[in-house]
């Protein structure tokens, strides 16, 4: 006799999943902020245009990653509030 996968599946843990999402995003945000600070602190500032362009590009990408994480954190907050209202 074949068992249905749906019958074996555990119920979805919305709150637990939301917690994991928010914790992971928070850690990722902290890491990108630290990486951005290190790039600015340790990158050789020899004034070469190519070096400055690379540093600016990396800094821009890190800022965009932080912005994306902030949007995701805000979305998780909205999910949390919606879940509480139901």
LINWOSUL-V740875 format. One record per residue. RES is the residue in one small letter. SS is DSSP state (a for helix, b for strand, c for the rest). OMEGA is omega as a letter, one per 20 degrees, with the letter a starting at -180 (* if undefined). D_FIRST is the distance of its C-alpha to the first C-alpha in Angstrom with 2 decimals. Layout:
BEGIN
res = <RES | RES>
ss = <SS | SS>
omega = <OMEGA | OMEGA>
d_first = <D_FIRST | D_FIRST>
END
This chain:
BEGIN
res = <x | x | x | x | x | x | x | x | x | x | x | x | x | x | x | x | x | x | x | x | x | x | x | x | x | x | x | x | x | x | x | x | x | x | x | x | x | x | x | x | x | x | x | x | x | x | x | x | x | x | x | x | x | x | x | x | x | x | x | x | x | x | x | x | x | x | x | x | x | x | x | x | x | x | x | x | x | x | x | x | x | x | x | x | x | x>
ss = <c | c | c | c | a | a | a | a | c | c | c | c | c | a | a | a | a | a | a | a | a | a | a | a | a | a | a | a | a | a | a | a | a | a | a | a | a | a | a | a | a | a | c | c | c | c | c | c | a | a | a | a | a | a | a | a | a | a | a | a | a | a | a | a | a | a | a | a | a | a | a | a | a | a | a | a | a | a | a | a | a | a | a | a | a | c>
omega = <a | r | r | r | a | a | a | a | r | r | a | r | a | a | r | r | r | r | r | r | a | r | a | r | r | r | r | r | r | r | r | r | r | r | r | r | r | r | a | a | a | a | r | a | a | r | r | a | a | r | r | r | r | a | r | r | r | r | r | a | r | r | r | r | r | r | r | r | r | r | r | r | r | r | r | r | r | r | r | r | r | a | r | a | a | *>
d_first = <0.00 | 3.81 | 6.49 | 9.63 | 12.61 | 14.86 | 13.39 | 13.97 | 17.36 | 20.44 | 22.99 | 25.76 | 28.81 | 31.61 | 34.46 | 33.29 | 32.79 | 36.20 | 37.77 | 36.50 | 37.74 | 41.13 | 41.62 | 40.77 | 43.10 | 45.81 | 45.66 | 45.71 | 48.67 | 50.55 | 49.97 | 51.22 | 54.25 | 55.04 | 54.65 | 56.97 | 59.54 | 59.39 | 59.86 | 62.95 | 64.23 | 63.83 | 64.08 | 67.40 | 69.70 | 71.93 | 72.39 | 71.10 | 69.75 | 66.62 | 65.79 | 66.33 | 64.17 | 61.26 | 61.64 | 61.74 | 58.64 | 56.65 | 57.97 | 57.04 | 53.45 | 53.14 | 54.58 | 52.15 | 49.23 | 50.62 | 50.97 | 47.38 | 46.22 | 48.47 | 46.99 | 43.47 | 44.66 | 46.20 | 43.00 | 41.09 | 43.80 | 43.35 | 39.59 | 40.42 | 42.95 | 40.67 | 37.91 | 40.53 | 41.76 | 38.45>
END
